[in-house]
Amino acid sequence: MSLLRSFVRCAIVLLWSVAACTEGGVAPSGGGSAVTTQVVITPGQVRLAAVGDTARLHASLYDSDGNLLGGTTVTWASADPAVFTIDQNGLVTGRQAQSVGRAIASASGHADTAYVVVANPGAAPCLGYASPVTLAVGQAVSVSMSDGACITSAGGGDEYVVMPWFGTSDSLTIPLEVTGIGLAAPPVNPMRAPLASRSLSATDWHGGARPSLRRDLAFERGIRELGRREIMPLASRARAELLRRALSPDLSTAPAYLRVGDLVQLNANIVGCVSPIFRTGRVAATSARAIVVADTNNPSGGFTDADYARFAIGYDTLVAAVEDAAFGTPTDIDANGKVVIFFTRAVNELTPAGGASAFVGGFFHPRDLLPLTYYGQPYCPSSNEREMIYMPVPDPTGTVNGNALSAGLIDSLTIATLAHENQHLVNFGRRVYVNNALGDEEPWLNEGLSDIAEELVFYHAAGLSPRQNIGGASFGTQSFNGLFTMYMAPNFARLAVFLQQPQSYSPFSSNDQSGTYGAIWAFLRYAADHHASSDGDVWLRLANSPVSGFANLYDVFGADLAQLLDAWALSVYTDDRAPSVDSAYTQPSWNFRSAFPALPTGAQPYPLAVGGLSDGTAQPVSLRDGSSAYFGFSIAAGTDAVIRLTSNGWMPPATVQATIVRTK
């Protein structure tokens, strides 16, 4: 690993251990060595077309952490004044044709050198840059932010991709320019789509939902935020109250044990611990692990008791059977060993009228795990004091807000939604009552784990397992296509949003939307695949942690978390695309390139947006926190090419890094 990679891994605001950064806690220098403070000229080489032409160089002083030191005066000098002159603003003017000279920038006792080429078409593109390297197919090399990277063609038809990555967890956007000199004409690539293309559907498919109907992620984010903001601060007294009850049980205050046919009053208001709005529910079915309750005021044309019994068994045999081992069993504050699944029109009412394109597909509410009282006084009056999941109901005629939802549609999404929400229930409950966590999980990681839950249930239902590189060849049978549509189509849809705009989303990007959730699911699957030969206890540790977000990921995946994120970002392009690529740049569980064209719903080419580099033309891109971009290029046989990155013409900060991979 280069010093630059090591430095960036430490600079990313994801890691907290000082010891983890001792390997490379230094800034990269123009010559590839490490120094405490340094001057860096950008670019490392400038070319003038003729005598009298001008160009401007930039120079800055950086401290040992790679931070720009402001207020420093830079002094410019031409080591070859017969070739060019340079003023104290870095403006270069050519004086002697067919010549190469050196520009020197000095500040605070430090200096850097750049090359100036004047009207010398035959000069090698890499003159003034790092030494050229020849890459084998599948081989990768880092791009120095100060020196760039110089590649020598290994033969005709060479193709490459360069991926810049913005490795920060701060909510920032950085402008970059990616420039290649000495490039051949861009190759025709059927896998390439315009960067930031929106031509593909951004639909968040869910089961048999029509393509225009998607889950309301803003609502789901709101519930997670409410748990973090209002419910989790009440956890310490909730723990104390349930411990007191366990030591001095009072059966008169315990929630009623529910049997088939019983009527029960359940609060379905979505606010926190205030303003309960009770609905009457009838126990329609029970199983070893579930109690299914149907709102007595549900629209007609809905599920039968046989349907409810089927859902209860599905929870037992699919959801609980998989997720108990993966994430841990739910808590049991109502002492019945079961989860209440409440099918209620109250969920349908959360989707507004007017042909809404986003619907609320079910949820877990964290307030239900709080006690109603604390030492006999009201504590969370709207809690149901039960492990509960709320589900929508069929409404064929659109009785509720005019939104018609068929029984087939709701049926098709039920078990996948239960799998998704059950992880939220387990995660929050165990944080409060088992692991004594101080805070709830970050929404992006919480959602990613629930998407993993759906994937794990899919494997179980389909008789498959991770690390089988599932791709297009698996599609085509009614059984596989049906299970995929039920459990995996939403994950693929969210992943497609990320792939179409990789510069705008990341696994933890601040715009916490579909693309973010698609990215965090794909990253978690990749990270688990590379962590060990099986998933092992990865999910259990992530769902049972007293810490959250990056601290949680760091505890599970270790000090190389930033490097893991960077490698995953590159694997998004290289997996099943670049032969002989390092295993770190592969995704063992899914062959997305062949799977997307075979999807039973929304088949499409692999939707990763990839730009192309043209010789001498800077390609601009803006990267959000944790995001990446992809640019393909070619080098003619027997020639060299240089790739460099700048940010508004200056050297990018240490949190930016880039990798080049030869793909052909």
Secondary structure, 3 states (H helix, E strand, C coil): CCHHHHHHHHHCCCCCCHHHHCCCCCEECCCCCEECCEEEEECCEEEECCCCCEEECEEEEECCCCCEECCCCCEEEECCCCCEEECCCCEEEECCCCEEEEEEEEECCEEEEEEEEECCCCCCCCCCCCCCECCCCCCEEEEECCCEEEEECCCCCEEEEEEEEECCCCCCEEEEEEEEECCCCCCCCCCCECCCCCCCCCCCCCCCCCCCCEECHHHHHHHHHHHHHHHHHHHHHHHHHHHHHHHCCCHHHCCCCCCCCCEEEEECCCCCCCCCCEEEEEEEEECCCEEEEEECCCCCCCCCHHHHHHHHHHHHHHHHHHHHHHHCCCCCCCCCCCEEEEECHHHHCCCCCCCCCEECCCECCHHHHCCCEECCEECCCCCCCCCEEEECCCECCCCCCCCCECHHHHHHHHHHHHHHHHHHHHHHHHHHHCCCCCCCCCHHHHHHHHHHHHHHHHHHHHCCCCCCCECHHHCCCHHHHHHHHHHCHHHHHHHHHHHHCCCCCCCCCCCCCHHHHHHHHHHHHHHHHHHCCCCCCHHHHHHCCCCCHHHHHHHHHCCCHHHHHHHHHHHHHHCCCCCCCCHHHCCCCECHHHHHHHCCCCCCCCCCECEECCECCCEEEEEECCCECCEEEEECCCCEEEEEEEECCECCCCCEEEEEEECC
